Amino acid sequence: MALGQPDANVRPSILDKCTAFRIPDELKAGGLYPYHRIIETGQDTEVQVNGRKMLMLGSNSYLELTTHPRIKERAAEAVRQYGTGCAGSRFLNGTLPIHVELERKLADLVGKEAALVFPTGFQTNTGVISSLVHKGEYIIGDKYIHACIMDGCQLSHGQLLRYDHNNMADLEEKLSRLPEGAGKLIVTDGVFSMEGDICNLPGITELAARYGAQVMVDDAHGIGVLGPQGRGTAAHFGLTDEVDLIMGTFSKSLAAIGGFIAGTERTINYLMHMARPYMFSASASPASVAAVLAALEVMEEESWRIERLWENTRFLKQGFDELGFDTGDSETPVIPILVGEFETCLKMWHFLQEEGIFVNPVVPPGVPPGRSLIRISVTAGHTREQLAWALEVFRKAGRHFGLIELGA
């Protein structure tokens, strides 16, 4: 065989890319691998990692309900009554009375006629968007929409156009270029999961009405956080009737796993019979469904949790701003600390980890290149003492990495 020529007897394998994928190995070798950390306790404000207590500032349990005694007991009761799973899809043998009860209560929560529960939030978005938008129709999405929305767009047969983040002029420019009679779906996060800002829903709904488009809001980080009684982004703006589809998840404020879509009865009926991730996935487990039912009750009865969540949010956000950190346009319990470069972000994460704070670094493709950040999420359970201590640790980290002035 000539030097430099491939061996004709060696065939390429589809698994070659796996062998060549070395980024995690390199990060682990440098002590900068931030993923798959094993948490040995429940999702409280303090957790145990490798036998060490840490302050949790990386959980989406905004109302601190995942360890609530009543919710845990309701989940256990459901297992005792129905078992650990449904052994089939909702379409066939997987519908229980509690699934139907939960869908009714979720529809009431967000002010819609009906709702449909999916096993995960990811499946909700991929199922809804892919089944609703057909060839010759259009999806117009914010450039910062969540990855599962993007995957739903790619699974559909429609054409995706993306407008600059929360930029209504750019959204209108995109809408104005589309055929007047074509189906159009504007999709946005309610609360953007990395930036912590809220979509310009008044602007979106006004443009949707002008250009004949429907509106879908992914409210994964809005349910339990925004609006009266935690009813979400549409309720926050008083625009529930102007939003056609409201999506939510259970893995944030509602203490379980799963997702739902809410809209008109006819829309939900269509999705029930056309959304493949719903039809061909095993139904949400009895424990998860019962946990969400209990979480909805607790959210209503213990309204102080939402109030405490916002008190903690204001305290921590003000503290970061006074120290001089760049927190972008955050206005919710999701607070990003903008770091910039990939490597610096991982080093800062490691610094905080060593100091005893559990946070999540977010690097490309989760954010645009050069906009790596430390994502912080506040909960109702954090004490003022915990948050004040966290600010002191962040002060040290910010000085060390040159993100704030030495005198801060």
Protein Blocks (a to p, Z undefined) as FASTA:
>chain_A
ZZhiacfklccdfklmmmmmmklmmmmmnopafghiacfbdcdfbdceehiacddfkbfb
lnopmlgfklmmmmmmmmmmnojbeoiafklmmccfklmmmmmmmmmmnopabdcddfbf
klmmmmmmmmmpcghiacdddfkbcfklmmmmmmpmbdcddddehiaklmmmmmmmpcfk
bccdddddfbdcklopacdfklmmmmmmmnopacdddfklmgokgoehhiajklmnopmm
mpmbdcddfklmnopacddddddfklmmmmmmmmmklmmgccddfklmmmmmmmmmmmmm
mmmlmmmmmmmmmmmmmmmmmnopaehjafbfbdcddfbpaklmmmmmmmmmmnopacdd
dddfkbcehiaccdddddfkbcfklmmmmmmmmmmmmmmnopacfkZZ
